[in-house]
Amino acid sequence: MSTQVEQLKKFTTVVADTGDFNSIKKFSPQDATTNPSLIYSAATMEEYSHIVDDAVAYGGGNLSVTMDKLAVNFGTEITKIVPGYVSTEVDARLSFDAEGTIQKARDIIRMYEEVGVGKDRILIKMAATWEGIQAAKVLEREGISCNATLIFSIAQAIACAEVGCTLISPFVGRIMDWHKKAKGVEKFAPAEDPGVSSVTAIFNYFKKYGYDTIVMGASFRNTEEICELAGCDRLTIAPKLLDELSNSSADVPQKLDASKAKEMDIPKIDMTENTFRWMMNEDAMATEKLAEGIRGFAADIVKLEGVVQAKIDSNKKRRKIAHEEKKD
């Protein structure tokens, strides 16, 4: 009997949500995604210290350049393992700066190209704020593929699709977290999970109206959520949950179907900036979780910068000592 992962792969492209190379090798996913939290976790592991050291040497004491190079170094190693896309995230502190996001994305792609990784292998990942979405619009026109992340509402999803984003990452588990707290419940039945319902609505809307943007469910809390979205374009799954799916042979039927979505009665939304901002304003969950997600990723960048700056300072100190010894 096939494992749940094997069954899932019949309907859906499975993506590894990790910066740990060993986990990626274990599950043989098509694509891989990273974020500041995952890079921070990996960068503090001794086995990856050489990757950090290389970025520090490249940066020459410039923290911003070193941080970009660190993300690119991890991404480059991952491209050697997966055949498809690797997502690399821009600094979350640029989430409300379209021009800053565009420039950072160009810098990251240039660094990838320096080591022979083409932009066709990379998804530039940014938060799906209005500014982030406008940055994606420009980048996609330049041939730089984008992954709009922290998607919590259909307004964000539609706005991304209309500017031609290659891929979006709606966050299933975080939506469920908010509704559990708001409603004071311990859990939802898998088919009634608000995160599952959100991704299902986005998937059906995109297929109904023929958008090419890939829907990739993310941020899962349990395998039941994952199985309820069998048939989604892509699902990015953490190693712990991939393990659980690999150790189960329970049936995984297809739940989402593009051909059925085309026949559904779904009203079209004219997504202007005003409509986007109003729909976000009316959706407390999406507004709160988007802001919380940006703050969380920004906090992890600051933590990672602390690790990297310590390495930079240590290198400077060693060079200074060596220089003084040479003078003596």
C-alpha positions in Angstrom: 0.0 0.0 0.0 1.3 3.5 -0.9 2.2 5.9 1.8 0.2 9.1 2.2 3.2 11.1 0.7 3.2 8.8 -2.3 -0.6 9.2 -2.8 -0.4 12.9 -2.3 2.2 13.3 -5.0 -0.3 11.8 -7.5 -2.5 15.0 -7.2 -0.1 17.6 -5.8 3.5 18.8 -6.1 5.1 18.3 -2.7 7.5 21.0 -1.5 9.9 20.8 1.5 9.5 23.6 4.0 13.0 23.6 5.6 16.5 24.9 5.3 18.0 21.6 6.4 19.6 19.8 3.5 19.4 16.4 5.1 15.6 16.7 5.4 15.2 17.8 1.8 17.3 14.8 0.6 15.2 12.4 2.7 11.9 13.3 1.1 12.8 14.1 -2.5 10.4 17.0 -3.0 10.0 18.9 -6.3 10.7 22.3 -4.8 11.9 23.8 -1.5 11.0 26.9 0.5 12.9 28.8 3.2 12.2 31.8 5.3 14.2 33.8 7.9 13.1 31.4 10.7 14.3 28.3 8.9 17.6 29.9 7.8 18.2 31.0 11.4 17.7 27.5 12.6 20.0 26.0 10.0 22.7 28.8 10.3 23.1 28.0 14.0 23.9 24.3 13.3 27.6 23.4 13.3 27.3 21.4 10.1 26.4 24.5 8.2 29.0 26.8 9.7 31.1 26.8 6.4 28.1 28.3 4.6 27.9 31.1 7.1 31.7 31.6 6.9 31.6 31.9 3.1 28.9 34.5 3.3 30.9 36.5 5.9 34.0 36.4 3.6 31.9 37.5 0.6 30.3 40.4 2.5 33.6 42.0 3.5 32.2 43.4 6.7 28.9 44.6 5.1 26.1 43.0 7.1 23.4 43.6 4.5 25.5 42.0 1.7 26.5 39.1 4.0 22.8 38.4 4.9 21.8 38.3 1.2 24.8 36.0 0.4 23.9 33.7 3.3 20.3 33.2 1.9 21.8 32.7 -1.5 24.3 30.2 -0.2 21.6 28.1 1.4 19.4 28.4 -1.7 22.3 27.4 -4.0 22.9 24.2 -2.0 19.2 23.4 -2.1 19.1 23.8 -5.9 21.6 20.9 -6.0 19.0 18.6 -4.3 15.6 19.6 -5.7 14.9 19.8 -9.4 12.4 22.6 -9.2 12.1 26.1 -7.6 13.9 27.3 -4.5 12.2 30.2 -2.7 14.5 32.9 -1.2 12.9 35.6 0.9 13.7 39.3 0.8 14.1 41.2 4.1 10.6 41.3 5.8 11.4 44.9 7.0 11.0 45.9 3.3 7.4 44.7 3.3 6.0 48.2 2.9 8.8 49.4 0.5 8.1 48.4 -3.1 11.3 49.9 -4.5 13.4 48.4 -1.7 11.9 45.0 -2.4 12.6 45.3 -6.1 16.2 46.3 -5.6 16.8 43.5 -3.0 15.3 40.9 -5.3 17.6 42.0 -8.2 20.6 41.8 -5.8 19.7 38.3 -4.8 19.2 37.1 -8.4 22.6 38.7 -9.3 24.3 36.7 -6.5 22.6 33.5 -7.7 23.8 34.2 -11.2 27.4 34.7 -10.0 27.5 31.1 -8.8 25.7 29.8 -12.0 22.2 29.4 -10.7 19.7 30.9 -13.2 16.7 32.9 -12.2 14.5 30.2 -13.7 15.4 28.1 -10.5 14.5 30.8 -8.0 11.3 32.3 -6.5 11.8 35.6 -4.8 9.6 35.5 -1.8 7.9 38.6 -0.3 5.0 39.4 2.0 1.7 39.9 0.2 1.2 43.5 1.3 0.0 45.9 -1.4 3.5 47.2 -1.7 4.9 43.7 -2.0 2.4 42.8 -4.6 3.4 45.9 -6.7 7.0 44.9 -6.4 6.1 41.4 -7.7 4.4 43.0 -10.6 7.6 44.8 -11.7 9.8 41.8 -11.0 7.6 39.4 -12.9 7.8 41.7 -16.0 11.6 41.5 -15.7 11.5 37.7 -15.7 12.0 37.3 -12.0 9.5 34.8 -10.6 7.9 35.6 -7.3 6.3 33.8 -4.4 3.9 36.0 -2.4 3.8 34.7 1.1 1.8 35.4 4.3 -1.5 35.1 2.3 -4.4 35.1 4.7 -7.3 36.4 2.5 -8.7 36.0 -0.9 -8.1 39.7 -1.5 -4.3 39.1 -1.3 -4.6 36.1 -3.5 -6.6 37.8 -6.2 -4.3 40.9 -6.2 -1.3 38.6 -6.6 -2.9 36.7 -9.5 -3.8 39.8 -11.3 -0.2 41.1 -11.3 1.0 37.7 -12.6 2.7 36.3 -9.5 4.2 32.9 -10.3 3.1 31.4 -6.9 1.3 32.3 -3.7 1.6 30.8 -0.2 -1.6 30.9 1.7 -1.0 30.0 5.4 -3.4 27.2 6.5 -2.3 26.6 10.1 -2.0 30.3 11.2 -5.6 30.9 9.9 -6.8 28.0 12.0 -4.8 29.3 15.1 -6.6 32.6 14.9 -10.1 31.1 14.6 -9.4 28.6 17.4 -8.5 31.4 19.7 -11.4 33.7 18.5 -14.0 31.0 18.9 -12.5 29.4 22.0 -12.4 25.9 20.5 -9.8 23.2 20.8 -9.9 22.0 17.2 -11.9 21.9 14.0 -13.0 18.9 12.0 -10.5 18.7 9.0 -13.1 19.5 6.4 -14.3 22.5 8.5 -10.8 23.9 9.2 -10.9 27.6 8.4 -7.4 27.5 6.9 -8.4 24.6 4.6 -11.6 26.5 3.6 -9.5 29.6 2.8 -7.1 27.7 0.5 -10.0 25.8 -1.1 -11.8 29.1 -2.0 -8.6 30.6 -3.4 -7.9 27.5 -5.5 -11.4 27.3 -6.9 -11.4 31.1 -7.7 -8.1 30.8 -9.6 -9.2 27.8 -11.6 -12.7 29.3 -12.3 -11.1 32.4 -13.9 -8.1 30.8 -15.4 -5.3 32.4 -13.5 -1.9 30.8 -14.0 -0.6 31.6 -10.5 0.3 28.5 -8.5 -1.5 28.0 -5.2 0.8 26.5 -2.6 -0.7 25.7 0.8 1.7 26.4 3.6 2.0 26.5 7.4 0.3 23.2 8.3 -0.4 22.2 11.9 -1.3 18.5 11.2 -1.5 16.0 8.4 -5.3 16.1 8.3 -5.1 19.7 6.9 -2.7 18.5 4.3 -4.9 15.6 3.2 -7.9 17.9 2.9 -6.0 19.9 0.3 -5.0 16.9 -1.9 -5.2 18.2 -5.4 -3.9 21.7 -4.6 -1.2 22.8 -7.1 1.5 22.6 -4.4 1.8 22.0 -0.7 4.9 23.0 1.3 5.3 20.7 4.2 7.7 20.7 7.2 9.9 17.6 7.8 8.0 16.4 10.9 4.7 16.2 9.0 6.4 14.6 5.9 7.6 12.0 8.3 4.1 11.3 9.6 2.7 11.1 6.1 5.5 8.8 5.1 4.7 6.4 8.0 0.9 6.2 7.2 -0.8 4.3 4.4 -4.3 5.7 5.1 -6.3 6.6 2.0 -5.7 10.1 0.5 -8.5 10.9 -1.9 -8.3 14.0 -4.2 -10.2 16.9 -2.6 -9.5 19.8 -5.0 -10.2 19.5 -8.7 -9.6 22.3 -11.2 -12.1 20.9 -13.7 -14.9 21.0 -11.1 -13.9 24.6 -10.1 -14.6 25.8 -13.6 -18.2 24.9 -13.3 -18.7 26.6 -9.9 -20.8 29.8 -9.4 -18.1 32.1 -8.0 -18.6 35.9 -8.4 -15.7 37.8 -10.0 -14.1 40.5 -7.8 -12.6 43.7 -9.4 -9.4 44.0 -7.4 -8.3 47.7 -7.2 -6.1 49.1 -4.4 -9.2 50.5 -2.7 -11.0 47.2 -2.8 -7.9 45.4 -1.5 -7.4 47.7 1.4 -11.1 47.6 2.3 -11.3 43.9 2.1 -8.2 43.6 4.4 -9.7 46.1 6.8 -12.9 44.1 7.0 -10.9 40.8 7.7 -9.6 41.1 11.2 -7.9 37.7 11.0 -6.0 38.5 7.7 -4.9 41.9 9.0 -3.7 40.6 12.3 -1.9 37.5 11.0 -0.2 39.4 8.1 1.2 42.0 10.6 2.1 39.3 13.1 3.9 37.3 10.3 5.9 40.2 9.1 6.9 41.0 12.7 7.9 37.4 13.3 10.1 37.1 10.2 11.6 40.5 10.9 12.5 39.4 14.5 14.2 36.3 13.1 16.2 38.4 10.7 17.4 40.5 13.6 18.4 37.3 15.5 20.2 36.0 12.4 21.9 39.3 11.9 23.2 38.9 15.5 24.8 35.5 14.6 26.3 36.9 11.4 27.6 40.2 13.0 29.3 38.1 15.7 31.1 36.2 12.9 32.0 39.4 11.1 33.4 40.9 14.4 35.4 37.8 15.1 36.9 37.8 11.6 37.9 41.5 12.0 39.5 40.8 15.4 41.5 37.9 14.0 42.7 40.0 11.0 43.7 42.8 13.4 45.7 40.5 15.6 47.3 38.9 12.6 48.2 42.4 11.2 49.7 43.5 14.5 51.7 40.2 14.8 53.0 40.8 11.3 54.2 44.3 12.2 56.0 43.0 15.3 
